[in-house]
Amino acid sequence: MEQGQFLFIEETGTGIQKSSTKTLIKTHVMDRVVSNKRSSLMIRTNVRRPGRKEHLLRQRLVNSGHLASLGGLDEMVRLAGLPVELHNANTKFLLHHFLNNHSRTMCTISSETGWLKYALEDGALFNSTIYYWAMLNYAVLPLVFQRPEYLIKLKGLVITKISSRLNAPNCHNDGALIAAIACLANLNLKLDKLDEAKVHFRGAMAMVRSRNGVSTLGFDGLIARLLKATDSFHAQLSNTTLSIEENTEPPEAPILAPAILVAWTHEDESTQLGVIKTLRSIAADLIASPKDTMSLEDQVRLGDRLLVADREILRYIHENNPSISTVVAIAALSYSHSFLRAMKPYDPVRRAAACRLKTSIIQTYTVHSEVFDRNPRELLWVLIVGVLVSEICTREYSWFHLCVKKACGNDSGRVMQSIQASISLENSALLPSYYWMLSDNWDDWLSISSINTRIL
């Protein structure tokens, strides 16, 4: 029977536990731990006392009003019959940190997606997951757990476990192994280690192709989602097409704009990516219910919607020649990364999108400068997006800043003041301050008398 947060199981006999009992225990323990997530980050400390890590951790957990000890994690693993090992206090803490913190950018490898219940079933995937989480959250971990030597050792353990499995005859059928490799590829892309990421990504894709695509992968679709996200990041950082094919029109069919395309003006070539419509919907949801207050299910669904939009934009960009539509598409992708997914300005993918936006504007202007003459509002929109998404004090930021000043002429001072006011609010995560960029009448508040399209 079930009473409160406790599960009572009666099983007769002294032999090995039934498989169904193990599953029941594991499911209950995971549900119980996940249900006790905390919303705030743990307080960092400057205390460094060798040999007292476990004591410091217990003290911090007690002070924060949560688990008083990590000893229960060992018991959870033992009772559930899980094949993973919690090597030391670092691993236990990182597992606890993973369970009690959400992904800020709504990625696949997070507690809210249910990823851990699959990772706990496989040693290679578990260690790959812990390594992934430790690297991406290193700066916010308590100082006592910021130990480079531990991360180096953990990475070596991950590589060893993966390598030992790659020699198996049917390794391409091993979904957990593919997921572990995809973890490393995704992590290295986020760390801007493109060369290392390519090695892992190509290996994972080779295994996927041998089993007829991502649709056959398991984990309730999570492996496919991770691979698609990794594919999207890889395409953006390496400036290549997407590697994972999805249902598309036959090759002989004409290349059409995505189904979500709509137009801001009557110019055919200024057809505005209808992803603006999708992004409006997502932004409206975030304004009504910020990510921190959303249910876990809603956060996961929102991440799915953003991934679908990202991939649709990327396909459209690669299937069409430089035009106002492709420029707007790249700007929309940059906007999504920055303000809907909340990537930091220094994130490699966000930086790559800003650089690509600048390049696409230059290419389109060089080949078809008259396009901007017919679509001045769209030009100004992408330039303002460029200023908002570029990291301050970079060449891209300075370039977009100068172009906006040229485009706005005598109104440039007032326009730049408004843009700077929006930028100053970024750290407060006030999405409504950027929502005006998605409205039909986004430029009304600027009251610009004219737009100069000769920016180069």
N, C-alpha and C positions, 0 to 999 in steps of 0.2 A: 504494500500500500504506500501511498505518497502522502506525506504530512509536512506542510510548510515547504522548506527547502531540503528536506531529508527524504531519502528513498530507502525503504526497508525491503530487503529481499530475503526470502527463506528458500534455501536450497539444501536438500538432504544429500548425504553421502560425503565421502572424503576425497573423491577423485578430482580430476581436472574440471574446472568450471565449464559449464555449457557455453557454447559460442554465443547463444542468445543472451545469456546472463552477462557475458563480457560486453557485448554491444550495448545492453541496457545500462550497465554501470558507466561505460565510457560516455554514452550520450547524455546521461544525467549529470555526470561530473562536468562535462564541457558546457552544458546548458547553464549549470549553476555558476560556473566561473564567469562565463560571458555575461550572465545577467547581473553580475556585480561589478560591471565596468565602472571606472571612474572617469570623470570628464576633464579633470585638471591634470596638468603635468606635475610630476613629483618635484619637490623642492630640491634644487641643486645644493651641494655642500662643498666647501673647500677643504674639509677634513681629510687628511690622508694618514691613516695609521695602519701600516703593514700588519697583516694577521688578524685584523678586526673587521674585515669586510662584511662577514655574516652578521656581526653585532650591529654595525652601522645600518645595514639594510633592514634588520628587524626594527631598529629604533625609528627609522624613517617611516616604515610602513605603519608602525603603531601610532606615530604622531599624525600621520595623514588619515587615520581612522579606517584603514583597510586591513588587508591580511597582516597578521602579526608575525608570520614566519612563512618561509618558502618550503618548509619541510613537507607540507601537504602535497606539493607537486610530485615529489617522489612517490608518495602513496597513490596519487591519482594514476600515475604511469603504471605502477605495479598492479593495482586493482583492475585496471582496464586491459591488462595484458599487452601493452603497447611495446613495439620493438625499438623504441628510441631510448637513448641514454642521456641523462642530465649530468654532464661531466663535473660541473663545479658551480659555485655561487653565481658566476657570470652568466652561465647558460640558464640557470633557474631565474635569475632576475630578468634576463631578456625575454624569456617566455612569459613571465608575469607582465612585463612592460608591453609586450605584443597583445596580450589578452585585455589589457586595461587602457589601451589608447587606440584611437581611430586613425585612419589614414587621412591626412589633411587634403590630399589630392584625389581621394576616392579611387585608389588603385586596387588591383585584384588581390594582392598579397596583404591581407589585413584581416583582423578578427571578425569584422562585420560581414564579410562575404562568406564566412564559414570555411575559409581556407585551412585553418589549423586542424580541423577534424580529419582532413586527408593527409596533411603533413605529418601528423602523429603516427600514421600507419607505416611510414617509410623513413629509415634512418638518413638516407641521402637527402631526401626532400626536406626533412625536419631541419637538418643542419644548414642546408642551403637557405631555408626560410629564416632561421635565426641569424645567419650571417647577413642576409639581405636587410633585415630589420635593424641590426646593429649598425651597419654602415650608413644607412639613410638617417638614423636617429642619433648618431654618435654625438653630435653637438649638444643635444638636449638631455643626454644621460647624466646622472650624477657623476661627479669627477672620479669618484672611487671606482666607477665601472668603465671609465675611458682608458682602456688598457690596449694599446696597439699590439702588444705581443700576443694577447688573447685572440684578437681578430686575425692576425697572421696565422696562428695555429688553427683557428677555426676554418679559415679558407683552405688551408692545406688538407684538413680533414674532409671538407666538402669535395675537393678535387679527387682525393684518394677514393672516397666512396663512389663517386660517379665513374671514375676510370675503371674501377674493378667490375662495374656492371656493364660497361660498354663492350666487353668481350663476350658477353652472353649471346648465344645464337639468335634469340628472339628479342634482343634489346629494343628493337623498334616498336614492339608491342607493349613496352613498359611505360605506361602513362606517367607514373610517378617519376621515372628517370627523365622523361622529356620535360616534365614540370620543373625538376631540379635544375636542369640545364637552362631552361627558359628564365628561371630566377636569376641566374648569373648573368645572362645576356641583358635582361631588363635592368639589373642593378648597374652594370657597367655603362649602359647608355645614359642612365641618370647621373652617373659620376663623370660623364664625358670621356670615357675610355673606349673610344669607338673601335680601335683595332682589336682589343680583347673581346669586346661585345660581339664583333662580327664572327669571331671564331665560335663562340657559343651559339649564336643565332643560326649560323649556317649548319652547325651540327644538329640543332633541334629541328630545323626545317627539313634536313635530309631524312631524319627519322619520321617526320610527319608525312612527307611525300611517299614514303614506303608503305604507309598504312592508309593511303587514299584521303589525306586531308585532315583538317582539324575537327570535322564533324564527328569523327569516330573516337575522339578523345573523351575521357571521363571527367570525374570530379564535378558532375552536374553542370558541365559547361565552363567551369572555372579555368581549366587548362587552355581551352580555346580562347577565352577572354584574355588571359595573360599573354598568349602568343600573338593575338591581334593587336594588343596594346604595344607589345614589344616590336612588332612589325611596323606599326605606325611611327614609333619613336625612331626606329632604324631608318625608315624611309626619309624622315625629316632631317636627321643628323647626317646621313650619307647622300642626301639629295637624289634618291632613287625612287623607283616605283614600289608599290606595295608588293610583297612577296606572296601573301596569302590571297588566293583568288576566292571570290564569293560569287553568288549568282549575278551574272551580268548579261547584257544583251549579246547576241551572236556577233562575231567579228564583222560580218558584212552589214550589220545594221548601222545606221548613222549614229554618231556620238551625240547624245543629247545631254542637256543640262540635267542635274539631279531633279528628282520629283519635287523636292522642296524649294525649287527656284521660284522666285517671284520678281517682279520688276518695280523699281522705284520710278523710272521714267519710261517714256515711250520708245527710247532708243533700243534697238535690238541688242546692240553690243554692250549696253549698260545694264543688261539683265542682272539684277542683284541676286546673289545666292540666297535661296530661300532658307538656307541654314540660319539666316537672320531671324526668320520666323521661329525656327526651332530654338535658337538661343534666347529669344524673347521669352518663350515658354519656360525654359530652364531658369532664366534670370528671375522671372516672376515667382517661380516656386521657391527660389532661394531667398527672395525678399520676404515672401510670406512666412517662410520657415527656414531660417539659416541652418547650415549644415550641422552645427553643434546641437540644434534642437530637433533635428529630423530623427525619425525612427531609423533603425539600422537598415530595414528593408527599403525605405525611401532613399537612403544614401546609396545603396547598391544599385537601385534602379536609375538614379541620377547618373552614376558613373557609367552605366551601360549606355544611356542616351548620349552622353558626351563622347564615348568611344565610337558609337555609330556615326555621329555627326562628323567627328574628326576624319574617319576613314572615307566617308562620302566626299568630304572636301578634298582630301588628298587624291582620290581617284579623279575627281573633276579637274583638278589642277594639271595632272599628268596627261589627261586625255584631250586637252584643249591647248591651242596656241596662246601666246601672251595676248591678253585683252583686258578690258576693264573688268570683266567678270572674274578672270583668274586672279587679278590683283585684289579685288574685293574678297574673293574666296580666301586668299592667304591672310588678309587682314582679319577676316572673321575667325580663322583658325588661331591667330595670335591673340585675339580678344578672348576666345574661349579658354585658351591655356592660362591666360593671365588673371581673368576675373571670375570665371565660372569654375575652373578646376583649381584656381588659386596657386599656380606655380609661382615660386619666388623669382624675382628678376634675374638672379644668377643661374637659374635652372638651365641646363644645356639645351633642352627642347624649346623652351621659351626664347632663349637667345637666338637659336637657329631660325625660329619662325620670324623674329624681327629682322634678322639679316636677309632672309629670303624675301620678305616684304619689300625691303629697300631695293634688292636686286630686280625684283619683278617690276617695280615702278620704273626703274631706269631702262630695262629692256623694252617695256611697252612704250615708254616715251620715245625711245630711240627709233623704234620701228613704226609706231602708229601714234605720233604725238597729237594728231587731230582727234583721237579718241577722247582724250582728256578735255579738249575744247568743247566737245559735245556733252561731256559729263563732268562739269566742274564740281558738283556736290559730292559725287563719288570720290573724286580725287582728294578733296579736302577731308572727307571721312577717313580714307585710308591713311592720310598723313597724320591726322590727329590720333588715330589708333597707334600708329608707329611711335609717336611721342609717348603715349601712355604705357606701351608695353616694353619700350626699350629701357635698359638699365641706365640710370643717370650716370653722366660722365663718360659714356662710351661714344665711339664714333657714330654709331647708329643714332643715338639720341641727339647728338649735335646736328646730324644730317637732317633728321625729321624736323627738328626744331627750326632750322634754317628754312626748310621748304615751306613750313606752315607760315612763317613770317613773310616769305615771298608771295605765297598764295593769298594771304589776307591783306597785304598792303598796309594802308593806314589803320586798319582795324587790328593789326597783328598784336599790338601791345595788350589790348583788352582781351583778345582771344587767348593769348598765352597766359594771362593772369588766371583766366577761368580754368585752363588746362592744369596749371600748376596747383590750383586749389584742389582739383580732383586727385592729382598725384599725392598731395600731402595727406589725403585721407586713406591711402592704400593700406597702411599699417593697421588701421582700425577696422579693416575688412568691411567697410560700408559699401556693399554692392550697389545700393541705390544711387550712389554718386557716379556710377558708370552706366547706369541703366539708360540714361538719356541717349547714349550712343546707339541704342537698338531701336529707338522710336522712329516712326515715319517722319516726324518733324524735328529731328535731332538738331538741326541747325537754326531753329527759330530763336533760341535763346542767345545765339551769337550775334544776330542782327548784322550780318556782314553785307555791306553795300555792293560788293562785287568780289569775284574770285579770279585771281590771275592764275591761269593754267601753265604759264611759261616758267616753270620752277627750276629748270636745268639750263 
